[in-house]
Amino acid sequence: MAASYRPAPPCVLVFSGSDPSGGAGMQADIPAISALGCHPLSVPTALTVQDNVSVFAVHALDPELVRHQAQVLIDRFDIAAVKLGIAGSRENAETIAALIGQLRAKNPALPVVLDPVLANGKGDNLSKDDAARVIEPLYALATVITPNLNEAQCLCGDVPPLQQARELIRRGCQHVLLKGGHGAQQEDVVNRWYAGQPDAGESANWRWTRLPDEFHGSGCTLAAALSACLARGLAMREAIDLAQRYTQHALSTSYAIAAGQRIPNRIALFDTAH
């Protein structure tokens, strides 16, 4: 039987931490990116000790090891997008910023999705340094940043969402997707997209029925899916829409491996057409 090879998929370069429970971080990024039709190139930045409830320890990898892993991939493969999860340390964030500078020198329009993960759902820290300070070198590189309500408040203060988005745009982020899945438990989850100049208003919003449970790695899933959609060449609005629909499907078909947060079903059958 003759081989039936598929065309080469776009490659997404991922920097994120390893979660041994298989629910968040790199273990969430890889299947989500694959499900959306792209190939993940994975560079771990930290090894974590965690389950589906708590983070017990975070061990940032050496910046030179992070750089070496990524440099080999950058030198060999065409990178269509970058997804950033936890850097683990300020030194790693600075190393990642320099690597993205290399990529942007070749492709100034390279999409970069920054998921500013500061803590897990329980509130456990995910960096050996001040997590909010760690991501400072990455703002100006972000095509889109995807904070939840708690993260936006930590980064920008307890001000209305519009002011938070404008502050993040002022710091250099081109787009802000402010997620409503964490924070005040309203009936629906409202995700708000802001784009353009620092004085721009809300560009669009999406409303989703709030599911009754908590989920491990939901934010990672959305950011990874968004990076894949942008790698495929979708415009920002279409990419955000498809990434959200995929994430909602993964959450609504999630499963439990123990008491605590449920695991999104990232390999569930899903129509990736847009």
C-alpha positions in Angstrom: 0.0 0.0 0.0 1.4 3.4 -1.0 2.1 5.9 1.7 -0.3 8.7 2.1 1.7 11.5 3.7 0.0 14.6 4.9 1.4 18.1 4.0 3.8 19.6 6.5 1.9 21.3 9.3 2.9 24.7 10.6 5.3 24.5 13.6 4.6 26.2 16.9 7.6 26.8 19.2 6.4 26.3 22.8 8.2 27.5 26.0 6.4 26.2 29.1 6.8 24.2 32.3 6.3 20.5 32.6 3.3 19.3 34.6 3.7 15.6 35.7 0.0 15.3 36.3 -0.6 15.8 32.5 -3.1 18.5 33.0 -1.4 21.8 32.4 1.7 23.4 31.0 3.6 21.6 28.3 1.4 18.5 28.6 -1.6 20.7 27.8 0.1 22.6 25.0 1.3 19.7 22.9 -2.1 18.0 22.4 -4.0 21.3 21.9 -1.6 22.5 19.2 -1.7 19.1 17.5 -5.5 19.0 17.6 -5.6 22.4 15.8 -3.5 21.1 12.9 0.0 22.2 13.9 3.2 20.6 15.1 4.5 21.6 18.6 8.2 22.1 19.1 8.5 21.9 22.9 11.1 23.6 25.1 10.6 23.0 28.8 11.5 26.0 31.0 10.8 24.5 34.4 10.1 21.1 36.1 7.2 21.3 38.5 6.0 19.1 41.3 2.2 19.2 41.1 -1.0 17.2 40.9 -4.5 18.4 39.8 -4.9 20.5 42.9 -1.6 21.9 44.2 1.9 22.9 43.1 4.5 21.7 45.6 7.7 22.9 43.9 9.0 24.7 40.8 12.5 24.0 39.5 13.5 26.5 36.8 15.8 25.0 34.2 19.2 26.6 33.5 18.9 29.5 31.0 21.6 28.1 28.8 19.7 24.8 28.6 16.6 26.6 27.6 18.5 28.6 25.0 20.3 25.5 23.6 17.1 23.6 23.2 15.4 26.4 21.4 18.4 27.4 19.2 18.6 23.9 17.7 15.0 24.1 16.8 15.2 27.7 15.4 18.2 26.7 13.3 16.4 23.7 11.8 12.7 24.4 11.5 10.4 27.1 10.1 8.6 28.6 13.1 5.1 29.8 12.3 4.1 31.0 15.9 5.4 31.0 19.5 3.5 30.1 22.6 4.8 31.3 26.0 3.8 29.7 29.3 5.8 30.0 32.5 9.4 31.0 32.0 10.3 29.8 35.5 12.8 32.6 36.2 13.6 36.2 35.1 16.8 34.9 33.5 14.8 32.4 31.4 12.4 35.2 30.3 15.3 37.3 29.2 16.8 34.3 27.3 13.4 33.7 25.6 13.1 37.4 24.6 16.5 37.2 22.9 15.4 34.1 21.0 12.2 35.7 19.9 14.3 38.6 18.7 16.1 36.2 16.4 12.9 34.9 15.0 11.4 38.4 14.5 14.5 39.5 12.6 13.6 36.9 10.0 9.8 37.3 10.3 8.7 40.6 11.9 5.0 39.4 11.8 5.7 36.2 13.8 2.7 35.6 16.1 3.6 35.3 19.8 1.0 34.3 22.3 1.9 35.1 25.9 -0.1 33.3 28.6 0.9 35.2 31.8 0.6 32.3 34.2 1.3 33.6 37.7 -0.2 30.8 39.8 -2.3 27.7 39.5 -6.1 27.7 40.2 -5.4 27.2 43.9 -3.0 30.2 44.0 0.3 28.4 44.3 3.2 30.3 42.7 4.7 29.0 39.4 8.0 30.7 39.4 11.1 30.8 41.6 11.0 34.6 41.3 8.2 37.2 41.5 6.0 35.8 38.7 4.7 39.2 37.7 8.2 40.6 37.4 9.4 37.6 35.5 7.3 38.3 32.4 8.3 42.0 32.1 10.8 41.3 29.2 8.0 39.6 27.2 5.3 42.3 27.1 6.7 44.1 24.1 7.1 40.8 22.2 3.5 39.7 22.7 1.2 39.7 19.7 -1.6 38.8 22.1 -1.6 38.3 25.9 -4.2 36.1 27.6 -4.6 36.9 31.3 -7.6 35.7 33.3 -9.3 38.2 35.7 -7.0 37.3 38.7 -3.9 37.7 36.6 -5.0 41.0 35.1 -5.7 42.3 38.6 -2.3 41.2 39.8 -0.5 42.8 36.8 -2.6 46.0 36.5 -4.4 46.5 39.7 -8.1 46.4 40.7 -9.4 48.6 38.0 -12.0 48.0 35.3 -11.1 45.6 32.4 -10.8 48.4 29.9 -8.1 50.1 32.0 -6.3 46.8 32.5 -6.3 46.1 28.8 -5.0 49.6 28.0 -2.2 49.2 30.5 -1.1 46.0 28.9 -1.2 47.5 25.5 0.8 50.5 26.8 3.5 48.0 27.9 3.8 46.7 24.4 1.2 43.9 23.9 -0.5 44.3 20.6 -3.8 42.5 21.6 -5.3 41.6 24.9 -7.7 38.7 25.4 -9.1 39.2 28.9 -10.6 35.9 30.1 -13.5 35.7 32.5 -13.2 32.0 33.6 -11.6 32.9 36.9 -12.6 35.5 39.5 -16.2 36.5 40.3 -18.5 33.5 39.6 -21.1 35.0 37.3 -23.5 32.8 35.4 -21.6 33.2 32.1 -17.9 33.5 31.2 -17.3 36.6 29.2 -14.0 36.8 27.3 -13.1 40.3 26.0 -10.7 41.2 23.1 -9.0 44.5 23.0 -6.7 45.6 20.1 -5.0 48.7 18.7 -3.8 51.8 20.4 -3.7 52.3 24.2 -6.9 54.4 24.1 -8.8 51.8 22.0 -12.0 50.3 23.4 -13.2 46.7 23.4 -13.0 45.1 19.9 -15.3 42.1 20.6 -16.5 39.8 23.3 -17.7 36.2 23.6 -20.1 34.8 26.2 -19.9 31.1 27.2 -22.1 29.2 29.7 -20.1 28.7 32.9 -19.5 25.0 33.5 -20.0 23.8 37.1 -16.5 22.4 37.7 -12.9 23.6 37.8 -10.4 22.6 35.2 -6.7 21.9 35.3 -4.9 23.7 32.4 -7.8 25.5 30.8 -5.8 28.7 30.3 -2.9 26.8 28.8 -5.3 25.0 26.5 -6.8 28.3 25.1 -3.4 30.0 24.7 -1.9 26.9 22.9 -5.0 26.6 20.7 -4.7 30.3 19.8 -1.1 30.0 18.9 -2.0 27.1 16.5 -4.8 29.1 14.9 -2.4 32.1 14.3 0.2 29.8 13.0 -2.3 28.6 10.4 -2.7 32.2 9.2 -6.1 33.0 10.7 -6.8 36.7 11.4 -6.9 37.5 15.1 -10.7 37.6 15.5 -11.1 34.3 13.7 -8.2 32.7 15.6 -9.7 33.8 19.0 -13.1 32.5 18.0 -11.8 29.1 16.9 -9.5 28.7 19.9 -12.4 29.4 22.3 -14.7 27.0 20.6 -12.1 24.3 20.8 -11.4 25.0 24.5 -15.0 25.0 25.4 -15.4 21.6 23.7 -12.4 20.3 25.6 -13.8 21.5 28.9 -17.3 20.2 28.2 -15.9 16.7 27.4 -13.4 16.8 30.3 -12.7 13.9 32.7 -11.6 13.3 36.3 -8.6 11.3 37.3 -9.0 12.1 41.0 -10.9 14.5 43.2 -10.0 18.1 42.3 -9.8 19.9 39.0 -10.9 18.0 35.9 -8.7 17.4 32.9 -9.8 19.0 29.6 -10.3 16.5 26.8 -7.9 18.0 24.3 -7.9 15.1 21.9 -11.7 14.9 21.6 -13.0 15.0 18.0 -13.5 18.7 17.0 -14.1 20.4 13.7 -11.1 22.6 13.3 -12.6 24.4 10.2 -13.3 28.1 10.6 
